[in-house]
Amino acid sequence: MMNHVEAASYLDLVSEELSHTLLPTINNDWEISTPDLDWTQSQTAIHTMRACLEYSYQVVGKRMDSYQPVLFEKKDKATPSEYLPMITTASRILQKAVKDSEVTDRAWHSYGVSDPTGFAAMGVVEVSVHTYDLAKGFGIQFIPNNTAAEFAIERLFSGTTEYPTFKTHGELLLWLAGRIELSGKPRRQGWKWNGTPRV
């Protein structure tokens, strides 16, 4: 099983990738729809930020029955130029929470009570997949970081389904998350991961 400190390091990779990919879009209209989602681009950004913060609260708070009863929203006057730092900050908070945790810590998630490594992998999926969503909304082609995607797939999706033939773990992650067709396999519907700790 991967060391949770090493697992946390992948959050840096994907948050840096998000910033690099989406920095050219900060003057664009973020109130357009995100393709295939019921959100605008700004709502997708907020969701990504919120997911990382919720996971960090779980890691630190170790709540075993639900998420912490808190809401995370952007300020009314927030601008697109502030969205990317908002997400990367949330990702780094999760990274620090995972690094400072104990490997024996556990907390609730609807896809299975998980450990710090699992929550790090969840953060990698959220940031990577929603970078894809946001990039697609702005007409930018994007494939998630291969190394980070491999970590997340191994931790969360191993044993959950049979994989199609793939060239990179980045594209496999997009297929597992229902974003793309892959090697003749249609986009997945009703997908989820298994967050329970692996021996």
C-alpha positions in Angstrom: 0.0 0.0 0.0 1.4 3.5 -0.9 2.7 5.7 1.8 0.1 8.5 2.4 2.8 11.2 2.2 3.7 10.0 -1.3 0.1 9.8 -2.2 -0.5 13.4 -1.2 2.3 14.6 -3.5 0.1 13.7 -6.5 -2.2 16.5 -5.6 0.5 19.0 -6.4 0.9 17.5 -9.8 -2.7 17.8 -10.8 -3.3 21.3 -9.3 -0.3 22.6 -11.2 -1.6 21.0 -14.3 -5.0 22.6 -13.8 -3.4 26.0 -13.5 -1.2 25.6 -16.5 -4.1 24.3 -18.7 -6.7 26.9 -17.7 -4.6 30.0 -17.1 -5.3 31.2 -20.7 -9.0 31.2 -20.0 -9.2 33.6 -17.1 -10.6 36.4 -19.3 -13.2 34.1 -20.9 -16.9 33.8 -20.0 -17.1 31.3 -17.1 -20.9 31.5 -17.0 -21.2 29.3 -20.1 -22.3 25.7 -19.6 -19.7 23.0 -18.9 -20.2 20.2 -21.6 -22.2 17.2 -20.3 -22.7 18.7 -16.9 -25.6 20.6 -15.4 -23.3 23.4 -14.2 -21.7 26.5 -15.6 -17.9 26.7 -15.8 -17.8 28.7 -12.6 -20.0 26.2 -10.8 -17.8 23.3 -12.0 -14.8 25.2 -10.6 -16.6 25.7 -7.3 -17.5 22.0 -7.1 -13.9 21.1 -7.6 -12.8 23.4 -4.8 -15.5 22.2 -2.6 -14.7 18.5 -3.1 -11.1 19.0 -2.1 -12.1 20.9 1.0 -14.7 18.4 2.0 -12.2 15.6 1.6 -9.7 17.5 3.8 -12.4 18.0 6.5 -13.0 14.2 6.4 -9.3 13.4 6.8 -8.9 15.8 9.7 -12.3 15.3 11.3 -12.6 11.6 10.8 -16.4 11.7 10.7 -17.8 8.3 10.1 -21.5 8.9 9.2 -21.5 11.7 6.7 -19.6 14.8 5.4 -19.1 17.6 7.9 -22.2 19.9 7.9 -20.5 22.9 6.2 -20.9 24.7 2.9 -18.1 26.1 0.7 -19.0 28.8 -1.8 -17.3 31.5 -3.7 -17.7 35.2 -2.8 -20.2 37.1 -5.0 -17.6 39.3 -6.5 -15.1 36.5 -7.3 -13.7 36.7 -10.8 -12.4 33.9 -13.1 -8.8 35.0 -12.4 -9.5 33.9 -8.8 -11.0 30.5 -9.6 -7.8 28.7 -10.4 -6.0 29.8 -7.1 -9.2 28.8 -5.3 -9.0 25.3 -6.6 -5.2 24.9 -6.2 -5.4 26.2 -2.6 -8.1 23.7 -1.8 -6.1 20.9 -3.3 -3.0 21.9 -1.3 -5.1 22.0 1.9 -6.1 18.4 1.2 -2.5 17.5 0.5 -1.4 18.9 3.9 -4.3 17.2 5.7 -3.2 13.8 4.1 0.5 14.4 4.9 -0.3 15.2 8.6 -2.7 12.2 9.0 -2.0 8.8 10.4 -2.3 5.8 8.0 -4.8 4.3 10.4 -7.2 7.3 10.1 -10.6 6.6 8.6 -13.6 8.7 7.5 -16.9 8.4 5.7 -17.5 8.6 2.0 -20.5 7.4 0.1 -18.3 5.1 -2.0 -16.9 3.5 1.1 -15.2 4.5 4.4 -11.7 5.5 3.3 -8.2 6.3 4.5 -6.0 9.3 3.8 -4.5 7.7 0.7 -8.0 7.1 -0.6 -9.0 10.7 0.0 -5.8 11.9 -1.8 -6.8 9.7 -4.8 -10.3 11.2 -4.7 -8.8 14.6 -4.9 -6.7 13.6 -7.8 -9.8 12.3 -9.6 -11.8 15.5 -8.9 -9.1 17.9 -10.0 -8.0 15.8 -13.1 -11.5 15.0 -14.4 -12.9 18.5 -13.8 -9.8 20.1 -15.5 -10.8 18.0 -18.5 -14.4 19.2 -18.2 -13.4 22.9 -17.9 -10.9 22.6 -20.7 -13.5 21.0 -22.9 -15.8 23.8 -22.2 -13.2 26.3 -23.5 -12.3 24.1 -26.5 -9.0 23.0 -25.1 -7.8 19.4 -25.4 -6.6 17.8 -22.2 -5.5 14.4 -20.9 -4.8 14.1 -17.2 -1.3 13.6 -15.8 -0.3 9.9 -16.5 1.5 9.3 -13.2 -1.2 10.8 -11.0 -3.9 9.1 -12.9 -2.2 5.7 -12.5 -2.1 6.3 -8.8 -5.7 7.2 -8.6 -6.8 4.3 -10.7 -4.9 1.8 -8.7 -6.2 3.1 -5.5 -9.9 3.7 -6.4 -10.8 1.7 -9.5 -8.8 -1.5 -9.2 -11.1 -4.5 -9.2 -14.2 -2.4 -9.9 -14.5 -3.1 -13.7 -12.6 -4.6 -16.6 -10.5 -2.0 -18.4 -10.5 -1.5 -22.1 -7.2 -1.3 -24.1 -5.6 2.1 -23.3 -2.5 4.1 -24.3 -2.2 6.2 -21.2 -3.6 6.1 -17.7 -4.8 9.6 -18.2 -7.2 8.5 -20.9 -8.2 5.5 -18.9 -9.1 7.7 -16.0 -11.3 9.8 -18.3 -13.1 6.6 -19.4 -13.5 5.3 -15.9 -15.0 8.6 -14.9 -17.5 8.4 -17.8 -16.0 11.2 -19.9 -14.9 9.5 -23.1 -15.3 6.3 -25.2 -12.2 4.2 -25.2 -11.2 1.3 -27.6 -14.7 0.8 -28.7 -16.1 0.8 -25.1 -18.9 3.4 -24.7 -18.8 6.1 -22.0 -19.6 4.7 -18.6 -22.9 5.5 -16.9 -23.5 5.4 -13.2 -19.8 4.9 -12.5 -18.2 5.1 -9.1 -15.0 4.1 -7.4 -14.2 1.9 -4.3 -12.7 4.0 -1.6 -12.2 1.3 1.0 -8.6 0.8 2.1 -6.6 -1.8 0.2 -4.4 -4.3 2.1 
